[in-house]
Amino acid sequence: MMSSDEKETNIKQRTPDLINAEIAMKRAAIKAREIAQKTGTAVVISEDEIIREEYPDQASSNR
């Protein structure tokens, strides 16, 4: 079992990776919305454990 110091060190070591992953996910979401806009299709979103479809014409009004 890890001590609390080992856990804290492990979290600090992973933080840059998690930050980069979050940036990549946001970039992918933007790209998905751009593609949806061009093709007139929906983007499927899970928010607060609810799955919904966001259509390009709704996206600008929801932000």
NORMONOR-V794308 format. One record per residue. N is the residue number from 0. NEAR is the number of other C-alpha atoms within 8 Angstrom. Layout:
N&NEAR, N&NEAR
This chain:
0&2, 1&6, 2&6, 3&6, 4&7, 5&8, 6&9, 7&8, 8&8, 9&8, 10&8, 11&7, 12&7, 13&8, 14&8, 15&7, 16&7, 17&8, 18&8, 19&8, 20&8, 21&8, 22&8, 23&8, 24&8, 25&8, 26&8, 27&8, 28&8, 29&8, 30&8, 31&9, 32&10, 33&8, 34&8, 35&13, 36&10, 37&6, 38&6, 39&8, 40&8, 41&9, 42&10, 43&8, 44&8, 45&8, 46&7, 47&4, 48&5, 49&6, 50&8, 51&8, 52&8, 53&10, 54&12, 55&12, 56&6, 57&8, 58&9, 59&7, 60&6, 61&5, 62&4
